[in-house]
Amino acid sequence: MSRTVTVFLTVLCFLLLRPSDCRGSKILVMPVDGSHWINMKVILEELHSRGHEISVLRQAKSWFISSNSSMYTTISIPVKDERREKNFYNEYAQSVMDCRSYPTFIHILCQLRLTTSILANAQNKIGRAAANVLDNHGFVKKLQDSKFDLMLTDPSNSLGVILGRYLKLPIVFNVRLINGKAQFIVAPSPVSYVPVPGSELDDNMDFVQRTKNMLYYLYSVYEQYFLINPAYSDVFERHFPPGTDLLSLQLSADIWLFRTDFVFDFPRPTMPNVVYIGGFQCKQAKPLTAELEAFMQSSGEHGVVVMSLGTLVSALPPEVTEAIAAAFGQLPQKVIWKFEGEKPSSLGNNTLLVNWLPQKDLLGHPKTRVFVTHGGTNAIYETIYHGVPVLGMPLFFDQFDNLLRLKVRGAAQMVEVRSLTKENFLEALKDLIENPSYRKNIQHLSLLYRDRPISPLDEAIFWIEYVIRNKGAAHLKSAGFSLPWYTYFCLDVAALFMVVTGTFIWGLVLVCRRLCCRFKKKMKAE
C-alpha cells in the first residue's frame, strides 16, 4: 500500500513540477522608467518565478531600474543618456497649469502646443538612439547571438519595437499609451462615440463635442505622419525594407497587453490580439507599520484622507500647497500627505507629512475615506480595486481623461490645480466624505472589477507564454493592418459606385433628352 502511495506521489510531483513548453525561455525586455517600470516589474517578477530568463535593456542612468537584480540581468544600451531630469515634470506641470488659466479655446491650443513640442522632442531623441543602437554592429550581434525567444516592451519607447522587429523576435506590448493614442492605432475607433485621448470627452457626445473630437483626431493624424514618422525615417531607410514606418512596426506586434479595463474605460471596438489587463498590479492590502496603524486608529470614526501626486511630480506652487494644507486643517479627519519641499505654514495638527507612503496598503485600510490623487493610471486602478472615492487634481498627460472617467461614473470629484482655493478644495472634500453616493459608486466599480474568471496578471502571463510557445500570434492580426487607407475605408468602392451612378444618371438624362426632342419634332410635324 505504501509503495502504491509513493509511486502516486512521485507521478503527481512530476506532473505538477515538470516544466512547460516555454519555461526557461529567454525574454528581452525594453521598459520605460518611472511609473511604467512599476507595472513592468510586476510582470517580470511573475515571469521570473516561472523559470524564464530575463534580460532588461537599460540606460546608464535610471530612476527605478536597478542595474543589480536577482530577477533579471541588465544590458546597457550604447547610447548617450538623454533621459529627462525629474524636475522636467514639475516644470511641465506648471506650464500646463498656466495654459489652463486661459479661456477654454486658448487653453486647448496652448496645451496642444506643449504636448506636441514634448512629443516631437522625445521622438527625435528615440530616433537618434535607435540609429545609434542599430549602427553598433557589436551590440546587435551580441543580442542576436543570445537567441532570445521574445521581446517584451513598453511601446512608449519606440526603441523596443524597432529593435525587436530588427532582431525578428515575436513582440508583446505592455502598453497604456503610445504617443497618447494606443487603442486608436490597433482597433477601429469611431470618433462619434470613442473620445480621442486628450480631448477630455466621454462617450456620450453632442454635435459640438463630436466636432471637437474629430478635430482632435485629425490633429493626431497630423502628429503621426508629420512629427512622429519623420523622426525615424533615417533608421528605417538604412536598416529596414522600403515602405517601413513606425506605425507598421507597431501594428506587427503579436499581442497588446493593455493596462486598462472596461470597468474604468468606455466600451469601444477591440481586436483579437488585444488583451485588457488594467489594474494587474493591484494586491490585497498588507498590515501597516505600528506608527502608521496608530495614526489611522487615532482618527476614530472620522477616518483618514490620503494624498499622493505620484512618482514624477514632487512640488506644487506654494500658494496651492498652502491652500491644500489650510483646507486639510479644517477637516475632522486625519490626513496622510506624501509631500516634498518646504512645510506649509498653514499645516494643521491633523496632517502627517511623509516622504513615502504605502499607497496600496493605505487605500485598502478601512479607515481611509478619500484619496486625493493626480489621476495616474496606477493610482486610478488601485483606488477602484480598494473602493475609495477620489478627489482628482490632474496635472498632465492622460490624467485629465482618467479622472473624467471616474467622475462620469459618480466616483470622483475634480479640481483644477491652477484655480484651486482653500474653499473649493474643502467643499469638494466634504462632498466626497459626506455624500454616500461616491463611496457606493466606487465600491460598485470595485465589485465589477474583481468579478472575473482569471486575474489580469495571470492573463498577461498566459499570453506572453502563448506567444513564446507558438512563436508569435499572426493568426490574431487583422488583415486591415496591411490595407491602404483608401481601401480600408472602401473609398475606391465608393468611387466606383459614384462613377456607375453618375454614368447611369448621365445616360438616363441623354435618353430623356433624345425622347423629348423626338416628341417635340413629332408634335411640330402634326
C-alpha positions as a printed NumPy array, in Angstrom:
array([[  0.   ,   0.   ,   0.   ],
       [  2.788,   2.4  ,   0.981],
       [  4.617,   1.62 ,  -2.296],
       [  1.495,   2.496,  -4.296],
       [  1.191,   5.795,  -2.429],
       [  4.87 ,   6.551,  -3.079],
       [  4.508,   5.891,  -6.813],
       [  1.348,   8.001,  -6.937],
       [  3.038,  10.931,  -5.186],
       [  6.075,  10.64 ,  -7.443],
       [  3.933,  10.77 , -10.58 ],
       [  1.876,  13.653,  -9.163],
       [  5.01 ,  15.675,  -8.351],
       [  6.352,  15.021, -11.864],
       [  3.134,  16.257, -13.446],
       [  2.953,  19.364, -11.255],
       [  6.604,  20.317, -11.37 ],
       [  7.585,  19.386, -14.904],
       [  8.479,  22.446, -16.97 ],
       [  6.014,  23.715, -19.553],
       [  6.969,  24.037, -23.202],
       [  8.165,  27.612, -22.714],
       [  9.667,  27.572, -19.219],
       [ 13.245,  28.747, -19.277],
       [ 12.632,  30.922, -22.331],
       [ 14.878,  33.915, -22.895],
       [ 12.959,  37.202, -22.81 ],
       [ 14.407,  40.562, -23.86 ],
       [ 12.699,  43.497, -22.137],
       [ 12.678,  47.168, -23.172],
       [ 10.928,  49.036, -20.33 ],
       [ 10.144,  52.696, -19.701],
       [ 11.394,  54.283, -16.495],
       [  9.219,  55.914, -13.844],
       [  5.732,  54.66 , -13.025],
       [  5.719,  52.488, -16.175],
       [  8.556,  50.423, -14.697],
       [  6.448,  49.7  , -11.611],
       [  3.977,  47.878, -13.889],
       [  6.623,  46.106, -15.921],
       [  8.42 ,  44.911, -12.795],
       [  5.278,  43.123, -11.566],
       [  5.155,  41.107, -14.801],
       [  8.884,  40.376, -14.68 ],
       [  8.62 ,  39.06 , -11.108],
       [  5.937,  36.613, -12.203],
       [  7.869,  35.541, -15.307],
       [ 10.996,  35.019, -13.194],
       [  9.058,  32.862, -10.73 ],
       [  8.021,  30.652, -13.668],
       [ 11.631,  29.998, -14.67 ],
       [ 12.123,  32.437, -17.534],
       [ 15.495,  34.086, -18.132],
       [ 15.025,  37.852, -18.344],
       [ 17.374,  40.469, -19.797],
       [ 16.464,  44.144, -19.342],
       [ 17.753,  46.855, -21.671],
       [ 18.724,  49.833, -19.549],
       [ 20.388,  53.209, -19.966],
       [ 23.357,  54.074, -17.789],
       [ 21.289,  56.333, -15.545],
       [ 17.895,  55.271, -14.299],
       [ 15.44 ,  56.365, -11.602],
       [ 13.977,  52.983, -10.722],
       [ 15.526,  50.263, -12.918],
       [ 18.304,  48.771, -10.819],
       [ 21.461,  47.52 , -12.52 ],
       [ 21.752,  44.685,  -9.98 ],
       [ 18.865,  42.282,  -9.548],
       [ 18.43 ,  38.602,  -8.771],
       [ 15.361,  38.666, -11.026],
       [ 16.99 ,  39.804, -14.273],
       [ 20.281,  40.712, -15.901],
       [ 20.788,  44.153, -17.399],
       [ 22.153,  45.072, -20.796],
       [ 23.432,  48.631, -21.136],
       [ 22.152,  50.442, -24.222],
       [ 25.098,  52.02 , -26.077],
       [ 23.585,  55.485, -26.482],
       [ 24.104,  58.886, -24.952],
       [ 21.824,  59.243, -21.932],
       [ 19.163,  61.783, -22.957],
       [ 16.713,  60.865, -20.209],
       [ 14.667,  63.735, -18.829],
       [ 15.503,  65.011, -15.38 ],
       [ 12.755,  64.596, -12.8  ],
       [ 12.485,  68.375, -12.476],
       [ 11.204,  68.416, -16.059],
       [  7.842,  67.076, -14.866],
       [  7.49 ,  69.804, -12.237],
       [  8.162,  72.414, -14.925],
       [  5.792,  70.748, -17.376],
       [  3.033,  70.58 , -14.762],
       [  3.5  ,  74.302, -14.135],
       [  3.274,  75.008, -17.887],
       [  0.031,  73.016, -18.131],
       [ -1.393,  74.96 , -15.177],
       [ -0.505,  78.217, -16.935],
       [ -2.255,  77.034, -20.115],
       [ -5.402,  76.09 , -18.24 ],
       [ -5.675,  79.566, -16.737],
       [ -6.688,  80.877, -20.194],
       [-10.204,  80.717, -21.708],
       [-11.19 ,  77.264, -22.993],
       [-10.284,  77.64 , -26.679],
       [ -6.921,  79.241, -25.936],
       [ -6.013,  76.746, -23.222],
       [ -6.73 ,  73.853, -25.617],
       [ -4.375,  75.33 , -28.221],
       [ -1.759,  76.079, -25.571],
       [ -1.91 ,  72.545, -24.161],
       [ -1.727,  71.011, -27.644],
       [  1.344,  73.124, -28.421],
       [  3.017,  71.947, -25.21 ],
       [  2.215,  68.285, -25.846],
       [  3.328,  68.491, -29.475],
       [  6.633,  70.075, -28.506],
       [  7.36 ,  67.342, -25.946],
       [  6.231,  64.603, -28.358],
       [  8.423,  65.841, -31.214],
       [ 11.446,  66.24 , -28.942],
       [ 11.007,  62.755, -27.454],
       [ 10.576,  61.071, -30.855],
       [ 13.675,  62.774, -32.246],
       [ 15.72 ,  61.528, -29.268],
       [ 14.426,  57.978, -29.634],
       [ 15.044,  58.089, -33.393],
       [ 18.686,  59.058, -32.804],
       [ 19.04 ,  56.359, -30.148],
       [ 17.587,  53.696, -32.471],
       [ 20.003,  54.675, -35.255],
       [ 22.967,  54.533, -32.855],
       [ 21.939,  51.129, -31.496],
       [ 21.448,  49.509, -34.932],
       [ 24.7  ,  51.044, -36.186],
       [ 26.541,  49.374, -33.305],
       [ 27.123,  46.025, -35.004],
       [ 28.873,  44.515, -31.978],
       [ 25.915,  45.264, -29.729],
       [ 23.388,  43.949, -32.25 ],
       [ 25.413,  40.77 , -32.825],
       [ 25.549,  40.189, -29.064],
       [ 21.74 ,  40.329, -28.932],
       [ 21.41 ,  38.084, -31.983],
       [ 23.798,  35.522, -30.514],
       [ 21.763,  35.453, -27.296],
       [ 18.884,  33.913, -29.291],
       [ 16.028,  35.487, -27.376],
       [ 12.553,  33.989, -27.724],
       [ 10.527,  37.184, -27.211],
       [ 10.691,  40.966, -26.975],
       [  8.508,  42.347, -24.171],
       [  8.377,  46.106, -24.439],
       [  6.512,  49.224, -23.422],
       [  5.943,  50.957, -26.786],
       [  6.004,  54.391, -25.156],
       [  9.688,  53.979, -26.017],
       [  9.733,  53.065, -29.716],
       [ 13.27 ,  51.686, -29.444],
       [ 11.802,  48.413, -28.146],
       [  9.589,  47.709, -31.161],
       [ 12.306,  48.836, -33.613],
       [ 14.925,  46.607, -32.024],
       [ 12.532,  43.68 , -31.598],
       [ 11.467,  43.754, -35.228],
       [ 15.083,  44.167, -36.416],
       [ 16.005,  41.042, -34.407],
       [ 12.942,  39.295, -35.919],
       [ 11.527,  38.435, -32.489],
       [  7.864,  37.941, -31.58 ],
       [  6.744,  41.099, -29.772],
       [  4.388,  41.59 , -26.824],
       [  3.423,  45.124, -25.786],
       [  2.84 ,  46.102, -22.167],
       [  1.037,  49.283, -23.111],
       [ -1.075,  52.118, -21.772],
       [ -0.425,  54.893, -24.287],
       [  1.597,  55.218, -27.492],
       [  2.015,  58.919, -28.168],
       [ -1.336,  59.331, -26.425],
       [ -3.48 ,  57.088, -28.633],
       [ -2.609,  53.387, -28.485],
       [ -6.121,  51.992, -28.99 ],
       [ -6.673,  54.301, -31.962],
       [ -3.665,  52.623, -33.593],
       [ -4.692,  48.984, -33.176],
       [ -8.506,  48.977, -33.214],
       [-11.371,  50.638, -35.121],
       [-12.189,  53.869, -33.299],
       [-15.392,  55.653, -34.419],
       [-14.948,  59.26 , -33.317],
       [-18.736,  59.575, -32.947],
       [-18.537,  57.857, -29.555],
       [-14.871,  56.954, -28.869],
       [-13.194,  60.006, -27.316],
       [ -9.725,  60.8  , -28.632],
       [ -7.149,  60.754, -25.804],
       [ -6.577,  64.287, -24.567],
       [ -9.994,  65.549, -25.679],
       [-11.43 ,  65.321, -22.127],
       [-14.696,  63.949, -23.509],
       [-16.851,  60.973, -22.563],
       [-18.665,  58.543, -24.877],
       [-21.95 ,  60.491, -24.884],
       [-21.161,  63.462, -27.127],
       [-23.415,  66.114, -28.625],
       [-22.738,  67.705, -32.026],
       [-20.27 ,  70.297, -30.754],
       [-18.359,  67.675, -28.763],
       [-18.226,  65.318, -31.753],
       [-16.811,  68.171, -33.804],
       [-14.174,  68.75 , -31.14 ],
       [-13.41 ,  65.036, -31.069],
       [-12.982,  64.945, -34.858],
       [-10.588,  67.908, -34.731],
       [ -8.51 ,  66.143, -32.065],
       [ -8.456,  63.028, -34.245],
       [ -7.309,  64.936, -37.334],
       [ -4.612,  66.594, -35.26 ],
       [ -3.43 ,  63.166, -34.062],
       [ -3.166,  62.031, -37.707],
       [ -1.058,  65.119, -38.423],
       [  1.205,  64.252, -35.47 ],
       [  1.644,  60.669, -36.663],
       [  2.606,  61.445, -40.255],
       [  4.356,  64.798, -39.931],
       [  6.011,  64.679, -36.495],
       [  6.463,  61.046, -35.425],
       [  7.212,  59.091, -38.609],
       [  9.832,  61.583, -39.93 ],
       [ 11.848,  61.177, -36.695],
       [ 12.597,  57.585, -37.727],
       [ 12.993,  57.983, -41.495],
       [ 16.793,  57.708, -41.348],
       [ 16.886,  54.486, -39.327],
       [ 14.165,  52.882, -41.475],
       [ 15.867,  53.823, -44.753],
       [ 19.162,  52.266, -43.641],
       [ 18.04 ,  49.208, -41.705],
       [ 14.55 ,  48.156, -42.866],
       [ 12.775,  47.273, -46.138],
       [ 11.337,  50.136, -48.23 ],
       [  7.982,  51.422, -47.047],
       [  8.601,  50.631, -43.366],
       [  7.391,  53.22 , -40.878],
       [  6.838,  53.259, -37.137],
       [  3.119,  52.595, -37.423],
       [  3.651,  49.412, -39.466],
       [  6.149,  48.13 , -36.887],
       [  3.753,  48.83 , -34.029],
       [  0.93 ,  47.003, -35.825],
       [  3.215,  43.996, -36.295],
       [  3.231,  43.314, -32.525],
       [  1.73 ,  39.916, -31.743],
       [ -0.122,  40.744, -28.511],
       [ -1.077,  44.093, -26.977],
       [ -1.415,  43.832, -23.191],
       [ -3.465,  46.955, -22.473],
       [ -3.286,  48.442, -18.994],
       [ -6.948,  49.367, -18.991],
       [-10.298,  47.721, -18.23 ],
       [-13.866,  48.425, -19.316],
       [-14.977,  48.853, -15.719],
       [-12.983,  52.082, -15.969],
       [-12.714,  52.82 , -19.69 ],
       [-15.601,  53.471, -22.085],
       [-16.772,  50.468, -24.175],
       [-15.325,  50.522, -27.689],
       [-14.385,  48.178, -30.566],
       [-11.365,  45.98 , -29.971],
       [ -9.248,  43.312, -31.73 ],
       [ -8.412,  39.616, -31.1  ],
       [ -4.769,  40.337, -30.208],
       [ -5.689,  42.995, -27.616],
       [ -5.816,  41.747, -24.003],
       [ -7.08 ,  44.041, -21.23 ],
       [ -5.076,  43.788, -18.005],
       [ -5.845,  47.107, -16.282],
       [ -5.004,  47.042, -12.583],
       [ -2.954,  43.841, -12.748],
       [ -0.538,  45.332, -10.217],
       [ -3.255,  45.648,  -7.554],
       [ -2.989,  43.445,  -4.456],
       [ -4.715,  42.978,  -1.132],
       [ -3.617,  45.497,   1.49 ],
       [ -0.856,  44.447,   3.876],
       [ -0.686,  45.461,   7.554],
       [  0.743,  48.932,   8.146],
       [  3.705,  49.755,  10.34 ],
       [  2.888,  50.25 ,  14.008],
       [  3.294,  54.03 ,  13.718],
       [  1.016,  54.35 ,  10.688],
       [ -1.574,  51.99 ,  12.134],
       [ -1.649,  54.014,  15.355],
       [ -2.174,  57.191,  13.319],
       [ -5.024,  55.586,  11.364],
       [ -6.73 ,  54.343,  14.529],
       [ -6.38 ,  57.768,  16.178],
       [ -8.776,  59.172,  13.554],
       [-11.704,  57.492,  15.297],
       [-14.999,  57.389,  13.399],
       [-13.968,  60.237,  11.076],
       [-11.31 ,  58.261,   9.235],
       [ -8.352,  59.397,   7.14 ],
       [ -7.741,  61.271,   3.886],
       [ -4.725,  60.072,   1.861],
       [ -2.971,  62.341,  -0.655],
       [ -0.25 ,  61.481,  -3.181],
       [  0.696,  63.004,  -6.532],
       [  2.692,  60.009,  -7.767],
       [  6.359,  59.449,  -8.537],
       [  7.14 ,  62.22 , -11.035],
       [  5.801,  65.476,  -9.568],
       [  7.464,  66.481,  -6.326],
       [  6.217,  70.041,  -5.893],
       [  3.182,  72.245,  -6.476],
       [  3.174,  76.068,  -6.433],
       [  3.491,  77.367,  -2.835],
       [  0.094,  79.082,  -2.92 ],
       [ -1.534,  75.771,  -3.9  ],
       [  0.137,  73.773,  -1.124],
       [ -0.838,  76.455,   1.393],
       [ -4.487,  76.292,   0.257],
       [ -4.49 ,  72.482,   0.446],
       [ -2.877,  72.473,   3.895],
       [ -5.372,  75.049,   5.182],
       [ -8.313,  73.016,   3.827],
       [ -6.995,  69.822,   5.405],
       [ -6.736,  71.676,   8.721],
       [-10.495,  72.33 ,   8.646],
       [-11.39 ,  68.638,   8.43 ],
       [-12.316,  66.407,  11.374],
       [-10.481,  63.612,   9.529],
       [ -6.772,  62.862,   9.886],
       [ -4.629,  63.342,   6.751],
       [ -1.564,  61.489,   5.408],
       [  0.122,  63.55 ,   2.697],
       [  3.057,  62.379,   0.558],
       [  4.932,  65.651,   0.427],
       [  8.304,  67.041,  -0.628],
       [  9.538,  70.573,  -0.103],
       [  9.082,  73.275,   2.491],
       [  6.45 ,  72.584,   5.127],
       [  3.308,  74.752,   4.563],
       [  2.798,  77.379,   7.254],
       [ -0.968,  76.649,   7.297],
       [ -0.489,  72.954,   8.086],
       [ -2.943,  71.671,  10.696],
       [ -2.232,  69.33 ,  13.609],
       [ -4.333,  66.618,  11.937],
       [ -1.971,  66.3  ,   8.932],
       [  1.013,  63.96 ,   8.725],
       [  3.625,  64.753,   6.033],
       [  5.661,  61.793,   4.744],
       [  8.301,  61.389,   2.007],
       [  6.88 ,  57.991,   1.04 ],
       [  3.709,  56.097,   1.825],
       [  2.474,  52.517,   1.238],
       [ -0.282,  53.644,  -1.122],
       [ -1.907,  50.249,  -1.789],
       [ -1.987,  49.363,   1.908],
       [ -3.434,  52.721,   2.923],
       [ -6.131,  52.559,   0.236],
       [ -7.098,  49.109,   1.474],
       [ -7.382,  50.268,   5.099],
       [-10.977,  50.501,   6.425],
       [-10.281,  53.957,   7.906],
       [ -9.474,  55.57 ,   4.524],
       [-12.294,  57.853,   3.392],
       [-10.936,  59.735,   0.345],
       [ -7.885,  59.527,  -1.904],
       [ -6.521,  62.81 ,  -3.286],
       [ -4.542,  61.968,  -6.42 ],
       [ -3.163,  63.347,  -9.683],
       [ -5.003,  60.614, -11.588],
       [ -2.164,  58.421, -12.872],
       [ -3.233,  55.038, -14.224],
       [ -1.734,  53.054, -11.346],
       [ -3.433,  55.25 ,  -8.768],
       [ -6.795,  55.043, -10.549],
       [ -6.839,  51.239, -10.623],
       [ -5.656,  50.929,  -7.046],
       [ -8.48 ,  53.176,  -5.85 ],
       [-11.011,  51.195,  -7.935],
       [ -9.638,  47.923,  -6.556],
       [ -9.979,  49.108,  -2.949],
       [-13.2  ,  51.114,  -3.483],
       [-12.126,  54.568,  -2.243],
       [-13.705,  57.805,  -3.597],
       [-11.308,  60.132,  -5.407],
       [-10.596,  63.847,  -5.39 ],
       [ -8.639,  64.371,  -8.598],
       [ -6.016,  67.041,  -9.244],
       [ -4.881,  66.274, -12.828],
       [ -1.543,  67.729, -13.871],
       [ -0.66 ,  66.448, -17.364],
       [ -0.792,  63.67 , -19.987],
       [ -3.724,  61.226, -19.596],
       [ -4.627,  62.28 , -16.055],
       [ -7.459,  64.6  , -17.148],
       [ -9.091,  61.792, -19.145],
       [ -8.554,  59.23 , -16.372],
       [-10.27 ,  61.332, -13.729],
       [-13.072,  62.302, -16.101],
       [-13.945,  58.607, -16.453],
       [-14.282,  58.195, -12.701],
       [-16.245,  61.445, -12.424],
       [-18.705,  60.329, -15.132],
       [-19.3  ,  57.161, -13.094],
       [-20.066,  59.195,  -9.982],
       [-16.984,  58.037,  -8.096],
       [-14.829,  61.168,  -8.146],
       [-14.646,  64.943,  -7.979],
       [-12.099,  67.065,  -9.864],
       [-10.455,  70.4  ,  -9.077],
       [ -8.254,  72.467, -11.365],
       [ -4.887,  72.98 ,  -9.695],
       [ -4.462,  76.439, -11.234],
       [ -7.754,  77.718,  -9.802],
       [ -7.587,  75.74 ,  -6.55 ],
       [ -8.51 ,  77.641,  -3.397],
       [ -8.972,  76.579,   0.195],
       [-12.731,  76.968,  -0.244],
       [-13.294,  74.924,  -3.409],
       [-10.85 ,  72.219,  -2.306],
       [-12.56 ,  71.914,   1.098],
       [-16.021,  71.904,  -0.482],
       [-15.046,  69.037,  -2.829],
       [-13.537,  67.043,   0.053],
       [-16.617,  67.45 ,   2.237],
       [-18.9  ,  66.439,  -0.624],
       [-16.93 ,  63.224,  -1.145],
       [-16.884,  62.416,   2.57 ],
       [-20.475,  63.308,   3.425],
       [-22.285,  62.16 ,   0.264],
       [-22.539,  58.338,   0.43 ],
       [-23.186,  58.021,  -3.32 ],
       [-19.483,  58.428,  -4.163],
       [-18.432,  55.525,  -1.94 ],
       [-21.345,  53.43 ,  -3.149],
       [-20.413,  54.027,  -6.807],
       [-16.691,  53.333,  -6.398],
       [-17.411,  50.174,  -4.394],
       [-19.746,  49.026,  -7.167],
       [-16.892,  49.53 ,  -9.646],
       [-14.647,  47.552,  -7.307],
       [-17.089,  44.64 ,  -7.237],
       [-17.356,  44.665, -11.036],
       [-13.585,  44.798, -11.409],
       [-12.97 ,  41.862,  -9.059],
       [-15.729,  39.711, -10.593],
       [-13.629,  37.931, -13.23 ],
       [-12.716,  34.312, -14.038],
       [ -8.952,  34.921, -14.11 ],
       [ -6.739,  37.632, -12.638],
       [ -5.323,  40.214, -15.085],
       [ -1.767,  39.252, -14.126],
       [ -2.38 ,  35.553, -14.852],
       [ -3.943,  36.523, -18.173],
       [ -0.93 ,  38.658, -19.07 ],
       [  1.471,  35.802, -18.263],
       [ -0.633,  33.33 , -20.245],
       [ -0.491,  35.452, -23.404],
       [  3.237,  36.121, -23.07 ],
       [  3.884,  32.392, -22.804],
       [  1.355,  31.746, -25.582],
       [  3.399,  33.89 , -27.963],
       [  6.597,  32.104, -26.897],
       [  5.046,  28.642, -27.356],
       [  3.65 ,  29.461, -30.774],
       [  6.485,  31.728, -31.912],
       [  4.051,  34.582, -32.479],
       [  0.332,  35.111, -32.928],
       [ -0.003,  36.047, -36.594],
       [ -3.45 ,  34.421, -36.794],
       [ -4.831,  37.089, -34.425],
       [ -3.708,  40.052, -36.542],
       [ -6.294,  41.742, -38.715],
       [ -5.765,  41.948, -42.479],
       [ -6.904,  45.552, -42.168],
       [ -3.465,  46.474, -40.828],
       [ -1.927,  45.957, -44.272],
       [ -4.565,  47.801, -46.294],
       [ -4.016,  51.292, -47.73 ],
       [ -6.195,  53.892, -46.036],
       [ -8.408,  54.365, -49.104],
       [ -9.021,  50.606, -49.292],
       [ -9.647,  50.337, -45.528],
       [-12.431,  52.931, -45.761],
       [-13.674,  51.454, -49.088],
       [-13.183,  54.802, -50.799],
       [-12.233,  53.   , -54.02 ],
       [-15.548,  51.107, -53.891],
       [-17.408,  54.324, -53.116],
       [-15.668,  55.981, -56.095],
       [-16.779,  53.086, -58.342],
       [-20.374,  53.397, -57.129],
       [-20.275,  57.15 , -57.769],
       [-18.909,  56.642, -61.278],
       [-21.502,  53.955, -62.081],
       [-24.325,  56.004, -60.588],
       [-23.157,  59.166, -62.349],
       [-22.83 ,  57.323, -65.648],
       [-26.309,  55.841, -65.24 ],
       [-27.843,  59.244, -64.437],
       [-25.952,  60.885, -67.313],
       [-27.131,  58.159, -69.692],
       [-30.683,  58.476, -68.401],
       [-30.617,  62.237, -68.971],
       [-29.351,  61.73 , -72.539],
       [-32.089,  59.195, -73.28 ],
       [-34.754,  61.514, -71.847],
       [-33.429,  64.44 , -73.885],
       [-33.483,  62.347, -77.058],
       [-37.018,  61.182, -76.364],
       [-38.138,  64.726, -75.587],
       [-36.578,  66.029, -78.808],
       [-38.31 ,  63.348, -80.882],
       [-41.6  ,  64.058, -79.151],
       [-41.3  ,  67.804, -79.861],
       [-40.431,  67.169, -83.53 ],
       [-43.422,  64.864, -83.865],
       [-45.716,  67.489, -82.303],
       [-44.449,  70.167, -84.685],
       [-44.924,  67.879, -87.669],
       [-48.537,  67.265, -86.698]])
